[in-house]
Amino acid sequence: MLLPEAGARHELAPTQLFVMPVTLAAPEPAFPAGADAGVPVEVVVCAEVWLSADGDVTRVAPFDGTPDCAAGTQPRSLAYAQSVAEALRRWEFTPAMICEFPPQSLDKRERGDCTGPEVTVRRVPVRLDYAFTFNSRNGRKRVGVVRRPQPVPALQDAAAH
């Protein structure tokens, strides 16, 4: 697995499987009050969400790793970024996990089946990136969200929390 440049790397063994966290609750960010004022708006705000090993949101931070995301950190976008951060702090997730399978149970790994006494399950903290779009035209406001594509979510060093 790849981490940010400052983080350590974690590579999975052939007997391991990474299980992504699942979003259980995801309240949408509110369109900032007074932000429309009759002027068309198109703002992209990106954020990193750090999850504990239990799936709890422990940190939300701006993400500016792409040109679209960098535009969301400009002063005119602060109200949108604040709305995103407030919403993300209320999101709920299942824990991310690494499942370890004995060699005789690798068929379960292929099926993504982490159940059974022979499988060791370790919950792990992760960091996920999301992009939110705020659009308003002709008095209609719309907020959209997408999980920013990453080859692999970043596992977080437990000591960093």
VENURGI-V766495 format. One record per residue. RES is the residue in one letter. OMEGA is omega in whole degrees, -180 to 180 (NA if undefined). Layout:
res: <RES,RES>
omega: <OMEGA,OMEGA>
//
This chain:
res: <M,L,L,P,E,A,G,A,R,H,E,L,A,P,T,Q,L,F,V,M,P,V,T,L,A,A,P,E,P,A,F,P,A,G,A,D,A,G,V,P,V,E,V,V,V,C,A,E,V,W,L,S,A,D,G,D,V,T,R,V,A,P,F,D,G,T,P,D,C,A,A,G,T,Q,P,R,S,L,A,Y,A,Q,S,V,A,E,A,L,R,R,W,E,F,T,P,A,M,I,C,E,F,P,P,Q,S,L,D,K,R,E,R,G,D,C,T,G,P,E,V,T,V,R,R,V,P,V,R,L,D,Y,A,F,T,F,N,S,R,N,G,R,K,R,V,G,V,V,R,R,P,Q,P,V,P,A,L,Q,D,A,A,A,H>
omega: <-179,176,172,-177,-177,-175,176,178,175,178,180,173,178,180,-178,177,175,179,-180,172,178,178,179,179,-177,178,-178,175,178,173,-176,179,178,-177,-177,179,176,-179,177,-178,170,-176,174,177,179,-178,172,176,178,180,175,177,177,-180,179,175,-179,-179,173,-178,175,177,-179,-175,177,179,178,-179,-180,179,-180,179,179,-177,-179,-178,-174,-180,178,179,179,179,178,-179,179,180,-177,178,180,180,179,-177,165,178,168,-176,167,180,-180,-176,172,-177,-179,-178,-178,175,176,177,-180,179,-177,-177,-178,-178,175,-176,-180,-178,176,-179,178,176,-177,174,179,174,179,179,178,174,179,177,175,179,170,177,176,176,179,-180,-179,176,178,180,173,173,-179,-178,175,177,-180,178,-179,173,-180,175,-178,180,-178,-177,NA>
//
